[in-house]
Amino acid sequence: MYLIGGSDGFSELVQFHPAYSYEDFIQGIRPQSQDGQLTYPLLPGSFLKFCKEAEYHQGTCVLIIDEINRANLAQVFGELMYLLEYRDREILLAGANRFRIPKNVRIIGTMNTADRSIANIDHALRRRFAFIELRPNYEVLRSYHQKTGFLVEGLINILEQLNQAIADKNYEIGISFFLTDNLREDIEDIWRMEIEPYLEEYFFNQLKKVDEFRWDKIKDQV
């Protein structure tokens, strides 16, 4: 990863979902059986464990939160909402222990703007993150397939036409479908089983538009 470079830093990935909680991310009481007795220790969540590990590293340590907008962020982050804004501060957590975010920790959250749960990103959190919009980058697709020998210009031309027909940047077809070393063998299955169903859902009341981009219609151009 670019941010880690050649340092001793590391990265981890966690995926948020509607059931993800403060106890999962920061800390919480977890019942455990020990010598036949049920105990209720206070255990660190994924973020506290990540930060503890980061303290033993000099390089940048990156936590990637996939689908960050799918959880109840105010509830999951808890005191982290304060610490994200005041990175040099220490705070008392709900479990009575003190905590600060190590200076070498970075957080990257990813989300799909077509997801209706984007509304969960409130203004308090927006001002604590820098937002970067990622649109389909065809140069990345060209560069990737230099090593595979697959000629992508026809595919790129079709994708440009398709995204013009979609006419909404939040619903554009991205390039990640086609970042595979076996694209020559896989592209028909990718198009029929992933692209066409997506288009049928998006153009559910304009199926003639879908027909313009069926595999049988565009295969000779790809």
Backbone as CSV, one residue per row, in Angstrom:
resi,resn,N_x,N_y,N_z,CA_x,CA_y,CA_z,C_x,C_y,C_z
1,MET,0.846,-1.200,0.000,0.000,0.000,0.000,0.882,1.252,0.000
2,TYR,0.451,2.248,-0.755,1.225,3.473,-0.934,1.531,4.153,0.400
3,LEU,0.571,4.242,1.303,0.773,4.963,2.563,1.797,4.276,3.459
4,ILE,1.885,2.968,3.346,2.819,2.232,4.195,4.229,2.290,3.623
5,GLY,4.321,2.232,2.298,5.619,2.316,1.644,6.542,1.205,2.094
6,GLY,7.803,1.537,2.318,8.775,0.534,2.747,8.968,0.501,4.241
7,SER,8.040,1.037,5.001,8.173,1.106,6.459,7.712,-0.197,7.106
8,ASP,7.751,-0.210,8.432,7.280,-1.387,9.165,5.795,-1.285,9.490
9,GLY,5.113,-0.342,8.856,3.679,-0.198,9.071,2.910,-1.379,8.501
10,PHE,1.614,-1.424,8.798,0.782,-2.524,8.328,-0.631,-2.009,8.073
11,SER,-1.434,-2.823,7.455,-2.823,-2.450,7.208,-3.743,-3.598,7.607
12,GLU,-4.946,-3.247,7.999,-5.981,-4.241,8.291,-7.290,-3.748,7.696
13,LEU,-8.194,-4.685,7.453,-9.496,-4.342,6.883,-10.597,-4.870,7.783
14,VAL,-11.593,-4.027,8.019,-12.788,-4.441,8.745,-13.992,-3.983,7.941
15,GLN,-15.028,-4.791,7.893,-16.221,-4.420,7.130,-17.371,-4.127,8.085
16,PHE,-17.954,-2.961,7.933,-19.110,-2.584,8.740,-20.387,-3.181,8.139
17,HIS,-21.378,-3.373,9.003,-22.697,-3.847,8.584,-23.705,-3.357,9.616
18,PRO,-25.005,-3.477,9.360,-25.997,-2.895,10.283,-25.904,-3.395,11.719
19,ALA,-25.396,-4.610,11.933,-25.322,-5.155,13.288,-23.998,-4.831,13.980
20,TYR,-23.085,-4.162,13.277,-21.783,-3.841,13.870,-21.981,-2.813,14.977
21,SER,-21.289,-3.000,16.102,-21.571,-2.193,17.288,-20.311,-1.566,17.878
22,TYR,-20.530,-0.700,18.867,-19.447,-0.094,19.647,-18.595,-1.180,20.297
23,GLU,-19.262,-2.211,20.800,-18.547,-3.306,21.467,-17.628,-4.046,20.492
24,ASP,-18.035,-4.134,19.222,-17.197,-4.784,18.214,-16.005,-3.907,17.835
25,PHE,-16.203,-2.604,17.810,-15.183,-1.706,17.274,-14.290,-1.101,18.353
26,ILE,-14.862,-0.658,19.456,-14.076,-0.008,20.510,-13.812,-0.992,21.653
27,GLN,-14.802,-1.269,22.441,-14.636,-2.249,23.520,-15.999,-2.607,24.093
28,GLY,-16.050,-3.757,24.750,-17.321,-4.164,25.340,-17.165,-5.389,26.215
29,ILE,-18.175,-5.651,27.011,-18.197,-6.820,27.893,-18.590,-8.046,27.074
30,ARG,-17.772,-9.102,27.170,-18.015,-10.331,26.420,-18.050,-11.514,27.392
31,PRO,-19.146,-12.247,27.452,-19.192,-13.414,28.348,-18.209,-14.488,27.898
32,GLN,-17.477,-15.066,28.871,-16.531,-16.137,28.595,-16.641,-17.190,29.681
33,SER,-16.379,-18.432,29.276,-16.398,-19.533,30.236,-14.963,-19.849,30.635
34,GLN,-14.695,-19.831,31.942,-13.356,-20.107,32.457,-13.466,-21.012,33.675
35,ASP,-12.899,-22.211,33.551,-12.961,-23.207,34.625,-14.397,-23.463,35.066
36,GLY,-15.288,-23.522,34.100,-16.684,-23.802,34.409,-17.460,-22.616,34.924
37,GLN,-16.814,-21.479,35.056,-17.469,-20.271,35.544,-17.647,-19.273,34.403
38,LEU,-18.753,-18.620,34.389,-19.030,-17.603,33.376,-18.527,-16.248,33.865
39,THR,-17.615,-15.658,33.103,-17.085,-14.349,33.459,-17.456,-13.335,32.383
40,TYR,-17.350,-12.050,32.750,-17.750,-10.980,31.837,-16.631,-9.938,31.740
41,PRO,-15.525,-10.303,31.110,-14.412,-9.357,31.005,-14.701,-8.249,29.995
42,LEU,-14.048,-7.107,30.200,-14.113,-6.000,29.250,-13.014,-6.231,28.212
43,LEU,-13.403,-6.453,26.961,-12.442,-6.804,25.920,-12.367,-5.710,24.860
44,PRO,-11.174,-5.490,24.328,-11.029,-4.470,23.286,-11.671,-4.924,21.978
45,GLY,-12.193,-3.955,21.237,-12.735,-4.232,19.919,-11.653,-4.123,18.861
46,SER,-12.050,-4.217,17.606,-11.077,-4.271,16.515,-10.221,-3.011,16.430
47,PHE,-10.793,-1.836,16.707,-10.004,-0.607,16.591,-8.985,-0.482,17.719
48,LEU,-9.376,-0.797,18.939,-8.428,-0.721,20.050,-7.296,-1.719,19.860
49,LYS,-7.601,-2.916,19.366,-6.541,-3.905,19.124,-5.616,-3.427,18.009
50,PHE,-6.198,-2.802,16.989,-5.380,-2.265,15.901,-4.443,-1.180,16.424
51,CYS,-4.958,-0.282,17.231,-4.132,0.810,17.767,-3.059,0.282,18.706
52,LYS,-3.369,-0.752,19.479,-2.370,-1.336,20.373,-1.209,-1.903,19.564
53,GLU,-1.517,-2.586,18.466,-0.479,-3.129,17.602,0.320,-2.004,16.950
54,ALA,-0.360,-0.914,16.571,0.310,0.209,15.898,1.353,0.860,16.801
55,GLU,1.172,0.776,18.119,2.128,1.376,19.052,3.512,0.727,18.955
56,TYR,3.571,-0.486,18.424,4.847,-1.196,18.303,5.490,-0.999,16.930
57,HIS,4.943,-0.097,16.150,5.451,0.169,14.809,5.792,1.647,14.668
58,GLN,6.798,1.932,13.867,7.186,3.310,13.591,6.459,3.852,12.358
59,GLY,6.212,2.992,11.382,5.597,3.421,10.130,4.098,3.637,10.243
60,THR,3.525,4.163,9.167,2.086,4.424,9.123,1.302,3.113,9.125
61,CYS,0.281,3.054,9.959,-0.589,1.879,10.068,-1.997,2.286,9.608
62,VAL,-2.546,1.550,8.664,-3.779,1.960,8.000,-4.906,0.969,8.293
63,LEU,-5.979,1.461,8.866,-7.187,0.665,9.057,-8.167,1.026,7.951
64,ILE,-8.554,0.053,7.154,-9.521,0.267,6.074,-10.876,-0.225,6.543
65,ILE,-11.854,0.671,6.561,-13.219,0.308,6.946,-14.046,0.223,5.668
66,ASP,-14.352,-0.981,5.256,-15.156,-1.187,4.059,-16.630,-1.017,4.406
67,GLU,-17.390,-0.439,3.476,-18.837,-0.210,3.677,-19.073,0.597,4.957
68,ILE,-18.307,1.655,5.131,-18.357,2.424,6.379,-19.743,2.992,6.657
69,ASN,-20.517,3.236,5.611,-21.827,3.863,5.800,-22.935,2.875,6.149
70,ARG,-22.626,1.595,6.249,-23.681,0.616,6.534,-23.963,0.455,8.028
71,ALA,-23.082,0.941,8.871,-23.298,0.840,10.313,-23.857,2.155,10.847
72,ASN,-24.371,2.092,12.074,-24.781,3.318,12.772,-23.508,3.958,13.320
73,LEU,-22.951,4.916,12.570,-21.603,5.388,12.854,-21.474,6.113,14.189
74,ALA,-22.456,6.920,14.534,-22.381,7.626,15.815,-22.323,6.629,16.968
75,GLN,-23.061,5.541,16.840,-23.072,4.523,17.892,-21.794,3.702,17.884
76,VAL,-21.326,3.304,16.709,-20.132,2.458,16.615,-18.880,3.219,17.042
77,PHE,-18.758,4.461,16.599,-17.546,5.228,16.889,-17.486,5.716,18.329
78,GLY,-18.601,6.065,18.924,-18.596,6.537,20.305,-17.605,7.669,20.514
79,GLU,-16.697,7.495,21.472,-15.710,8.529,21.794,-14.751,8.815,20.648
80,LEU,-14.690,7.904,19.690,-13.798,8.111,18.555,-14.188,9.358,17.762
81,MET,-15.445,9.741,17.811,-15.877,10.962,17.126,-15.096,12.163,17.640
82,TYR,-14.831,12.190,18.938,-14.038,13.277,19.530,-12.570,13.132,19.156
83,LEU,-12.050,11.924,19.271,-10.619,11.707,19.039,-10.227,11.907,17.584
84,LEU,-11.145,11.684,16.660,-10.837,11.926,15.254,-10.617,13.403,14.977
85,GLU,-11.280,14.244,15.735,-11.129,15.685,15.544,-9.940,16.236,16.326
86,TYR,-9.687,15.659,17.484,-8.581,16.125,18.330,-7.590,14.974,18.496
87,ARG,-6.759,14.767,17.475,-5.885,13.604,17.426,-4.803,13.618,18.495
88,ASP,-4.523,14.774,19.082,-3.461,14.848,20.098,-4.013,14.684,21.517
89,ARG,-5.303,14.427,21.657,-5.919,14.331,22.979,-6.028,12.871,23.440
90,GLU,-6.244,12.720,24.737,-6.535,11.425,25.349,-7.901,11.539,26.002
91,ILE,-8.654,10.450,26.006,-10.008,10.524,26.529,-10.299,9.287,27.371
92,LEU,-11.225,9.441,28.310,-11.663,8.331,29.153,-12.791,7.604,28.429
93,LEU,-12.585,6.324,28.140,-13.610,5.540,27.462,-14.704,5.121,28.435
94,ALA,-15.801,4.622,27.893,-16.927,4.215,28.730,-16.536,3.120,29.711
95,GLY,-15.527,2.310,29.338,-15.084,1.231,30.234,-14.102,1.676,31.285
96,ALA,-13.856,2.969,31.409,-13.035,3.594,32.457,-11.542,3.622,32.156
97,ASN,-11.085,3.008,31.050,-9.664,3.109,30.717,-9.438,4.259,29.740
98,ARG,-8.242,4.818,29.771,-7.923,5.973,28.951,-7.346,5.526,27.612
99,PHE,-7.587,6.350,26.583,-7.184,5.943,25.236,-6.894,7.164,24.382
100,ARG,-5.871,7.021,23.523,-5.596,8.015,22.496,-5.252,7.273,21.220
101,ILE,-5.493,7.896,20.078,-5.142,7.297,18.799,-3.659,7.548,18.541
102,PRO,-2.875,6.509,18.317,-1.455,6.721,18.000,-1.288,7.612,16.780
103,LYS,-0.216,8.395,16.788,-0.008,9.362,15.712,0.203,8.705,14.348
104,ASN,0.626,7.454,14.328,0.904,6.793,13.049,-0.300,6.042,12.488
105,VAL,-1.465,6.207,13.089,-2.679,5.513,12.627,-3.451,6.382,11.637
106,ARG,-3.826,5.784,10.527,-4.689,6.433,9.534,-5.911,5.552,9.297
107,ILE,-7.048,6.189,9.046,-8.288,5.453,8.802,-8.801,5.809,7.411
108,ILE,-9.088,4.783,6.619,-9.694,4.968,5.298,-11.044,4.265,5.307
109,GLY,-12.088,4.994,4.973,-13.417,4.403,4.864,-13.854,4.371,3.411
110,THR,-14.426,3.276,2.974,-14.921,3.176,1.599,-16.429,2.998,1.620
111,MET,-17.072,3.531,0.601,-18.526,3.399,0.499,-18.944,3.510,-0.958
112,ASN,-20.109,2.987,-1.249,-20.712,3.108,-2.565,-21.768,4.204,-2.480
113,THR,-21.593,5.270,-3.235,-22.531,6.396,-3.132,-23.907,6.057,-3.681
114,ALA,-24.037,4.931,-4.403,-25.360,4.509,-4.876,-26.172,3.887,-3.750
115,ASP,-25.510,3.548,-2.651,-26.164,2.914,-1.517,-27.013,3.948,-0.776
116,ARG,-28.256,3.595,-0.516,-29.154,4.541,0.176,-28.669,4.865,1.584
117,SER,-27.845,3.982,2.174,-27.378,4.235,3.532,-26.329,5.341,3.587
118,ILE,-26.035,5.971,2.439,-25.140,7.129,2.429,-25.679,8.217,3.349
119,ALA,-27.008,8.206,3.575,-27.619,9.199,4.458,-27.120,9.067,5.889
120,ASN,-26.546,7.896,6.239,-26.028,7.697,7.590,-24.778,8.521,7.868
121,ILE,-24.158,9.066,6.821,-22.956,9.877,7.016,-23.388,11.294,7.360
122,ASP,-23.432,11.600,8.655,-23.921,12.910,9.064,-22.802,13.948,8.975
123,HIS,-23.179,15.200,9.183,-22.223,16.293,9.017,-21.107,16.243,10.053
124,ALA,-21.396,15.722,11.236,-20.355,15.630,12.269,-19.227,14.731,11.813
125,LEU,-19.568,13.656,11.111,-18.522,12.758,10.629,-17.878,13.284,9.357
126,ARG,-18.645,13.947,8.518,-18.106,14.457,7.256,-16.946,15.424,7.502
127,ARG,-17.029,16.232,8.525,-15.962,17.204,8.744,-14.715,16.563,9.359
128,ARG,-14.813,15.293,9.751,-13.658,14.599,10.317,-12.909,13.774,9.274
129,PHE,-13.467,13.658,8.080,-12.829,12.910,7.008,-12.689,13.787,5.774
130,ALA,-11.646,13.517,4.995,-11.549,14.108,3.658,-12.222,13.141,2.694
131,PHE,-13.095,13.657,1.833,-13.843,12.804,0.914,-13.233,12.877,-0.480
132,ILE,-12.962,11.723,-1.059,-12.393,11.632,-2.397,-13.327,10.811,-3.271
133,GLU,-13.777,11.387,-4.368,-14.664,10.680,-5.292,-13.834,9.877,-6.290
134,LEU,-14.184,8.618,-6.446,-13.484,7.750,-7.385,-14.435,7.375,-8.525
135,ARG,-14.114,7.848,-9.708,-14.888,7.529,-10.909,-14.137,6.466,-11.712
136,PRO,-14.804,5.809,-12.660,-14.105,4.814,-13.487,-12.868,5.412,-14.156
137,ASN,-11.717,4.817,-13.909,-10.450,5.301,-14.447,-9.957,4.308,-15.498
138,TYR,-10.191,4.646,-16.744,-9.878,3.713,-17.826,-8.372,3.559,-18.030
139,GLU,-7.595,4.537,-17.590,-6.150,4.404,-17.696,-5.641,3.265,-16.810
140,VAL,-6.279,3.083,-15.665,-5.919,1.963,-14.788,-6.212,0.642,-15.488
141,LEU,-7.344,0.586,-16.185,-7.709,-0.626,-16.921,-6.691,-0.910,-18.032
142,ARG,-6.302,0.148,-18.744,-5.291,-0.020,-19.804,-3.966,-0.524,-19.222
143,SER,-3.550,0.109,-18.134,-2.273,-0.245,-17.523,-2.287,-1.682,-17.017
144,TYR,-3.391,-2.083,-16.396,-3.493,-3.435,-15.844,-3.342,-4.482,-16.937
145,HIS,-3.962,-4.255,-18.095,-3.979,-5.282,-19.131,-2.790,-5.211,-20.083
146,GLN,-1.851,-4.327,-19.790,-0.593,-4.376,-20.532,0.128,-5.693,-20.264
147,LYS,-0.027,-6.202,-19.049,0.650,-7.452,-18.684,-0.108,-8.680,-19.172
148,THR,-1.420,-8.549,-19.441,-2.203,-9.712,-19.873,-2.287,-9.819,-21.391
149,GLY,-2.041,-8.705,-22.074,-2.135,-8.709,-23.529,-3.542,-8.567,-24.052
150,PHE,-4.527,-8.385,-23.172,-5.912,-8.212,-23.619,-6.092,-6.776,-24.117
151,LEU,-6.579,-6.622,-25.338,-6.782,-5.293,-25.913,-8.104,-4.721,-25.391
152,VAL,-7.999,-3.675,-24.580,-9.171,-3.181,-23.845,-9.864,-1.998,-24.515
153,GLU,-9.350,-1.497,-25.635,-9.934,-0.285,-26.214,-11.391,-0.478,-26.597
154,GLY,-11.729,-1.633,-27.148,-13.129,-1.891,-27.490,-14.013,-1.923,-26.257
155,LEU,-13.531,-2.569,-25.191,-14.271,-2.632,-23.928,-14.456,-1.243,-23.344
156,ILE,-13.400,-0.446,-23.362,-13.483,0.915,-22.819,-14.497,1.732,-23.600
157,ASN,-14.515,1.583,-24.905,-15.475,2.307,-25.732,-16.913,1.941,-25.353
158,ILE,-17.158,0.640,-25.129,-18.494,0.187,-24.724,-18.844,0.739,-23.341
159,LEU,-17.898,0.713,-22.408,-18.158,1.216,-21.059,-18.469,2.704,-21.077
160,GLU,-17.767,3.453,-21.907,-18.040,4.887,-22.015,-19.457,5.123,-22.545
161,GLN,-19.848,4.360,-23.552,-21.213,4.491,-24.082,-22.248,4.096,-23.029
162,LEU,-21.959,3.016,-22.320,-22.889,2.515,-21.307,-23.062,3.518,-20.178
163,ASN,-21.972,4.089,-19.709,-22.068,5.052,-18.611,-22.721,6.359,-19.052
164,GLN,-22.589,6.708,-20.312,-23.329,7.857,-20.834,-24.826,7.566,-20.828
165,ALA,-25.198,6.330,-21.155,-26.612,5.947,-21.140,-27.161,5.934,-19.715
166,ILE,-26.341,5.488,-18.754,-26.763,5.486,-17.349,-26.949,6.912,-16.851
167,ALA,-26.040,7.805,-17.254,-26.175,9.248,-17.003,-26.343,9.600,-15.522
168,ASP,-25.688,8.859,-14.656,-25.696,9.162,-13.227,-24.388,8.638,-12.655
169,LYS,-23.537,9.539,-12.192,-22.208,9.134,-11.737,-22.251,8.148,-10.574
170,ASN,-23.353,8.146,-9.824,-23.458,7.246,-8.684,-23.724,5.799,-9.091
171,TYR,-24.135,5.594,-10.337,-24.507,4.248,-10.782,-23.656,3.761,-11.954
172,GLU,-22.570,4.446,-12.253,-21.737,4.052,-13.375,-21.134,2.659,-13.177
173,ILE,-20.899,1.971,-14.288,-20.210,0.686,-14.250,-18.716,0.954,-14.092
174,GLY,-18.125,0.411,-13.043,-16.709,0.632,-12.779,-15.829,-0.365,-13.507
175,ILE,-14.527,-0.244,-13.292,-13.565,-1.088,-13.999,-13.190,-2.338,-13.216
176,SER,-13.568,-2.416,-11.933,-13.100,-3.533,-11.108,-13.607,-4.878,-11.615
177,PHE,-14.767,-4.886,-12.310,-15.266,-6.129,-12.898,-14.230,-6.760,-13.820
178,PHE,-13.423,-5.924,-14.456,-12.575,-6.366,-15.551,-11.093,-6.430,-15.185
179,LEU,-10.777,-6.298,-13.904,-9.389,-6.388,-13.455,-9.088,-7.837,-13.082
180,THR,-9.017,-8.675,-14.092,-8.735,-10.086,-13.917,-7.740,-10.530,-14.978
181,ASP,-6.841,-11.405,-14.595,-5.804,-11.853,-15.528,-6.359,-12.717,-16.646
182,ASN,-7.549,-13.280,-16.449,-8.145,-14.172,-17.442,-9.355,-13.531,-18.115
183,LEU,-9.263,-12.237,-18.362,-10.424,-11.516,-18.885,-10.888,-12.078,-20.235
184,ARG,-9.965,-12.507,-21.060,-10.337,-13.045,-22.365,-11.306,-14.226,-22.202
185,GLU,-11.057,-15.072,-21.197,-11.921,-16.223,-20.951,-13.137,-15.859,-20.107
186,ASP,-13.008,-14.852,-19.262,-14.055,-14.551,-18.280,-15.056,-13.494,-18.719
187,ILE,-14.730,-12.709,-19.740,-15.517,-11.505,-19.991,-16.971,-11.807,-20.342
188,GLU,-17.235,-12.888,-21.063,-18.626,-13.200,-21.389,-19.433,-13.487,-20.132
189,ASP,-18.873,-14.305,-19.226,-19.582,-14.606,-17.978,-19.758,-13.345,-17.138
190,ILE,-18.724,-12.505,-17.080,-18.826,-11.253,-16.312,-19.958,-10.396,-16.860
191,TRP,-20.013,-10.290,-18.182,-21.021,-9.421,-18.782,-22.430,-9.982,-18.600
192,ARG,-22.589,-11.288,-18.860,-23.927,-11.890,-18.785,-24.436,-11.991,-17.349
193,MET,-23.561,-12.318,-16.411,-24.008,-12.626,-15.049,-23.861,-11.483,-14.056
194,GLU,-23.105,-10.433,-14.429,-22.951,-9.305,-13.511,-23.411,-7.985,-14.116
195,ILE,-22.989,-7.694,-15.333,-23.343,-6.411,-15.938,-24.812,-6.381,-16.366
196,GLU,-25.259,-7.404,-17.096,-26.641,-7.405,-17.588,-27.668,-7.395,-16.452
197,PRO,-27.523,-8.211,-15.389,-28.493,-8.120,-14.282,-28.514,-6.742,-13.631
198,TYR,-27.340,-6.115,-13.514,-27.281,-4.762,-12.950,-28.062,-3.788,-13.825
199,LEU,-27.887,-3.889,-15.141,-28.587,-2.992,-16.063,-30.082,-3.258,-16.045
200,GLU,-30.486,-4.518,-15.922,-31.918,-4.846,-15.868,-32.569,-4.217,-14.645
201,GLU,-31.830,-4.165,-13.560,-32.370,-3.526,-12.351,-32.408,-2.008,-12.511
202,TYR,-31.339,-1.444,-13.057,-31.282,0.019,-13.189,-32.300,0.519,-14.216
203,PHE,-32.386,-0.155,-15.371,-33.319,0.241,-16.432,-34.575,-0.637,-16.403
204,PHE,-35.110,-0.893,-15.203,-36.212,-1.845,-15.091,-37.443,-1.436,-15.889
205,ASN,-37.603,-0.138,-16.145,-38.758,0.331,-16.932,-38.341,0.836,-18.312
206,GLN,-37.079,0.558,-18.680,-36.578,0.944,-20.001,-35.741,-0.206,-20.572
207,LEU,-36.322,-1.374,-20.684,-35.564,-2.563,-21.042,-34.979,-2.495,-22.446
208,LYS,-35.491,-1.621,-23.284,-34.898,-1.472,-24.614,-33.463,-0.963,-24.514
209,LYS,-33.180,-0.162,-23.483,-31.808,0.313,-23.279,-30.893,-0.837,-22.893
210,VAL,-31.433,-1.781,-22.117,-30.643,-2.947,-21.741,-30.298,-3.758,-22.980
211,ASP,-31.262,-3.906,-23.873,-31.043,-4.695,-25.085,-29.906,-4.144,-25.931
212,GLU,-29.664,-2.845,-25.859,-28.573,-2.245,-26.624,-27.203,-2.701,-26.128
213,PHE,-27.172,-3.193,-24.888,-25.884,-3.571,-24.291,-25.860,-5.038,-23.870
214,ARG,-26.694,-5.860,-24.491,-26.608,-7.295,-24.254,-25.294,-7.823,-24.835
215,TRP,-24.813,-8.926,-24.244,-23.558,-9.495,-24.711,-23.600,-9.825,-26.206
216,ASP,-24.702,-10.399,-26.652,-24.798,-10.761,-28.072,-24.723,-9.547,-28.980
217,LYS,-25.074,-8.387,-28.432,-25.067,-7.149,-29.222,-23.670,-6.515,-29.236
218,ILE,-22.943,-6.637,-28.157,-21.672,-5.890,-28.058,-20.423,-6.760,-28.155
219,LYS,-20.595,-8.092,-28.187,-19.421,-8.975,-28.106,-18.419,-8.747,-29.226
220,ASP,-18.894,-8.419,-30.410,-17.974,-8.229,-31.532,-17.186,-6.940,-31.393
221,GLN,-17.683,-6.018,-30.582,-16.979,-4.744,-30.373,-15.944,-4.848,-29.259
222,VAL,-16.109,-5.846,-28.420,-15.188,-6.073,-27.308,-14.049,-6.994,-27.763
